[in-house]
Amino acid sequence: MNRAPKGANAALSTSGAFTWDLVLDRIWGDRECARILQLPSELLDQGISIVDYLNQVHPEDRPRLARKTHESIVGAKSLCDSHRLLRDEAEPVWVTLRCICYRIQAGLATLCSGTLTEVTLHARKPSGTARSGTTSRYREDVSNS
């Protein structure tokens, strides 16, 4: 895990870039996207399905992300959503997804491009959701560096 320098107010955020072809149902991403998703970079070079991504999204966050994604595709507009990604045997991590849908064919967007940023330290607690302990542990790591 990257550590922020002493006295830093926020964690270091890193973003990965991706492109999603809605017609082919493939998402391609760079090495940073692969790291955030905990997938081999070769897999993102080949492309993964949107279902592969959604399977990593916390079940409580999926309906909101699905609604926002649908609105972005239908309206060919930008999307910004912070949600949790599940981790094997670890606390979920918070990410912010920012993208824009474009290349209109038959009235619908067919491509989306954007960034995926790990923002665990910066995440706000959604109503009715318990905050993960990851944030406090990371703050301890930062303050002890």
Secondary structure, DSSP 8 states (H G I E B T S, - for coil): -----TT-SS----EEEEEEETTTTEEEE-HHHHHHHT--HHHHHH-B-HHHHHTTB-TTTHHHHHHHHHHHHHHT-EEEEEEEEEETTEEEEEEEEEEEEEEEETTEEEEEEEEEEE-GGG----TT----THHHHHHHHHHT-
